[in-house]
Amino acid sequence: MYFNLNKITNPPDDETVDPVVQLNSNWQQINDKLAPFSEQPTTLINPPVGTEAFYPVGSSSVENSRIAVWSGTSWVRNLNPTAGISVWQPIDARPPVFPRANHLPVAQVDAFSRRVICSGGFVYNFNDVWPNSTIEITTDDAVGPELRPVNDFSYYQSSASPVTGSGSIFAGCLLWAAYTDLPTPHVAIKAKYQGTSALPGNNYINIDGFSWWY
C-alpha cells in the first residue's frame, strides 16, 4: 500500500508551513487508504479464495466486527477461523427452521485443534412437528467453505424433544456437516429427525456437542 504523505519542512526552509493543515491532510489520506478494509470490499477484483475483510452489517458492535470471506464468487459472512479460540457466534437458521427459544444455536472455532464446536437448538416452523425427511437447517452463508470438514463430511447422533404416546421409546436426530459448492461454496449443516414425532410446540432438536475437524 502506497501513502503519498505530505512532508513537513520546518522553518526556515519553509517558513509558511502550517503543521496542523499538513497533519490533517496526512491523516485524511491514511483514513482514505484504510477505509476499504473497514467495510464491505468493493474494489478487490477476484481475490484468492479465503481472502478475509471486515464486513459491517447492522449497527451493533458484534455485527460490525464480523468477517467476510471471499468464496470465489461473493463475500460471505461466517465464523472466523483465524483466531485461537473464537467467541460463540450465532448460526443463521434456514426457514422454516428457527432458533430454539433460550437455546440459541451458536458455534465457535478452535483454530488450535482445527475444530468447529456447536451448541443450542432449533425448532421446525415454531409449532409444527419435525418431518422425518432430511433438512438443511443453516443458511448458505452461516458456515464458510474454509471450515469444510475433513473429507468434506462429518456426522453426529444428537438428542431431540421427548416423544409422547403409547410405545414412544425413542427420539433423536442425526446431524451432519457437509461441504457443498451449490449454490455457492459453503458448509451445510443438515438434520434428520428420527423416531416418533413430538407433539406440536415441543419439537426441538439439539446441536449440543456437535463438532467437526476442518
C-alpha positions in Angstrom: 0.0 0.0 0.0 1.4 3.4 -1.0 0.8 6.6 1.0 1.5 9.9 -0.7 2.0 11.8 2.5 2.8 15.4 2.8 6.3 16.1 4.1 6.5 18.9 6.6 9.6 21.1 6.3 10.4 23.2 9.3 11.4 26.8 9.1 13.5 28.4 7.9 13.4 26.1 4.8 9.6 26.5 4.7 8.6 29.4 6.9 5.0 29.3 5.8 4.3 25.7 6.7 1.1 25.0 8.7 1.7 21.8 10.7 -2.0 21.4 11.6 -3.0 21.5 7.9 -0.2 19.2 6.9 -1.0 16.7 9.6 -4.8 16.8 8.9 -4.0 16.1 5.2 -1.9 13.1 6.1 -4.4 11.7 8.5 -7.1 12.1 5.8 -5.0 10.2 3.3 -4.4 7.4 5.8 -8.1 7.2 6.5 -9.0 7.1 2.8 -6.5 4.3 2.2 -7.6 2.1 5.1 -11.4 2.7 4.6 -11.8 -0.2 2.2 -10.6 -2.6 5.0 -13.2 -1.5 7.4 -16.2 -2.0 5.2 -17.6 -4.5 2.6 -14.8 -4.7 0.0 -15.8 -3.3 -3.4 -12.5 -2.7 -5.0 -10.9 -6.1 -4.8 -11.4 -8.0 -8.0 -11.2 -11.8 -8.0 -9.0 -12.1 -4.8 -7.8 -15.5 -3.8 -10.4 -17.8 -2.3 -10.3 -17.3 1.5 -9.3 -13.6 1.5 -10.8 -12.0 4.6 -12.1 -8.5 5.2 -14.3 -6.7 7.7 -17.9 -6.6 6.6 -20.2 -4.3 8.6 -23.7 -5.5 8.9 -26.2 -3.6 11.0 -25.3 -1.2 13.8 -24.2 -3.4 16.7 -20.6 -3.7 17.5 -20.8 -7.5 17.2 -22.1 -7.4 13.7 -19.7 -4.7 12.6 -16.7 -6.9 13.7 -17.7 -9.9 11.8 -15.6 -11.1 8.9 -16.4 -11.6 5.2 -14.5 -14.3 3.3 -14.3 -14.4 -0.5 -15.8 -17.7 -1.6 -14.7 -17.4 -5.2 -17.9 -15.8 -6.3 -19.0 -13.5 -3.4 -18.2 -12.1 0.0 -19.9 -14.1 2.7 -20.2 -13.7 6.5 -19.1 -16.7 8.5 -17.2 -17.9 11.6 -13.7 -16.5 11.8 -11.2 -19.4 11.6 -8.1 -17.3 12.2 -8.3 -16.7 16.0 -7.1 -19.2 18.6 -10.5 -19.9 20.0 -13.3 -17.6 18.8 -16.2 -16.3 20.8 -19.5 -18.1 20.4 -21.2 -16.7 17.3 -24.9 -17.2 16.2 -25.7 -19.8 13.5 -28.2 -18.5 11.0 -31.2 -20.8 10.5 -32.9 -21.6 7.2 -36.7 -21.2 7.4 -38.9 -23.0 8.1 -36.3 -23.9 10.8 -35.8 -21.3 13.5 -33.6 -21.0 16.7 -35.0 -22.6 19.8 -36.0 -20.1 22.4 -33.5 -19.8 25.3 -31.2 -22.3 23.5 -30.0 -20.2 20.5 -27.8 -22.1 18.1 -24.2 -20.9 18.2 -20.7 -22.2 17.3 -17.1 -21.4 18.0 -13.9 -22.2 16.2 -10.9 -23.7 17.9 -8.1 -23.0 15.5 -5.5 -24.7 17.6 -7.2 -28.1 17.0 -8.9 -27.0 13.8 -12.3 -27.9 15.2 -15.8 -26.3 15.0 -18.0 -26.8 18.1 -21.7 -26.2 18.2 -24.3 -25.6 20.9 -28.0 -24.7 21.1 -31.1 -26.0 19.3 -33.7 -25.5 16.5 -37.4 -25.8 16.1 -39.4 -26.6 13.0 -41.7 -23.7 11.9 -42.2 -22.8 15.6 -45.1 -25.2 16.4 -45.0 -27.9 13.7 -43.7 -31.4 14.2 -40.4 -32.2 12.7 -40.7 -34.1 9.4 -38.7 -37.3 9.0 -37.0 -36.0 5.8 -33.5 -34.6 5.6 -33.5 -30.8 6.1 -30.7 -28.3 5.7 -31.1 -26.2 8.8 -28.5 -23.4 8.2 -28.3 -20.7 5.5 -25.7 -20.7 2.7 -23.6 -18.1 4.5 -23.8 -19.5 8.0 -20.6 -21.5 7.8 -17.9 -20.6 5.2 -16.1 -23.0 2.9 -12.8 -22.6 4.8 -14.3 -24.6 7.6 -15.2 -27.6 5.4 -14.9 -30.9 7.3 -12.1 -33.3 6.8 -13.1 -35.4 3.8 -16.0 -33.0 3.3 -18.3 -34.8 5.7 -18.9 -35.3 9.4 -22.0 -36.7 11.2 -23.2 -36.9 14.8 -26.1 -38.5 16.7 -27.9 -35.8 18.7 -30.8 -35.5 21.0 -34.3 -34.3 20.3 -37.5 -33.3 22.1 -39.2 -36.0 24.2 -41.9 -38.0 22.5 -45.3 -38.8 23.9 -47.9 -41.5 23.5 -48.0 -45.3 23.9 -45.0 -47.1 22.7 -42.9 -43.9 22.1 -39.5 -45.1 23.2 -37.0 -43.2 21.1 -36.5 -39.7 19.5 -33.2 -38.4 18.2 -31.6 -36.5 15.4 -28.9 -37.3 13.0 -26.8 -34.2 12.3 -24.1 -33.8 9.7 -21.9 -31.1 8.2 -21.1 -31.4 4.5 -19.2 -29.2 2.1 -21.1 -28.2 -1.0 -20.4 -25.7 -3.8 -24.1 -25.2 -4.6 -25.3 -22.5 -4.9 -22.0 -21.1 -3.6 -19.2 -22.9 -1.7 -20.2 -23.4 2.0 -20.6 -25.9 4.7 -24.2 -27.1 5.0 -25.5 -28.4 8.4 -28.3 -30.9 7.9 -30.6 -32.7 10.2 -32.8 -35.8 10.0 -35.3 -36.3 12.9 -35.6 -39.9 14.0 -38.3 -41.7 16.0 -41.8 -40.8 16.9 -42.6 -37.1 16.3 -43.1 -34.9 19.3 -46.4 -33.0 19.8 -46.6 -29.6 18.2 -45.0 -26.9 20.4 -42.4 -29.4 21.7 -40.5 -30.2 18.6 -36.9 -29.1 19.1 -33.6 -30.7 18.1 -30.3 -30.0 19.9 -26.9 -29.5 18.4 -25.0 -29.5 21.7 -21.8 -31.4 21.3 -22.0 -31.4 17.5 -18.5 -30.7 16.2 -16.1 -31.5 13.3 -12.5 -31.1 12.4 -11.6 -29.0 9.4 
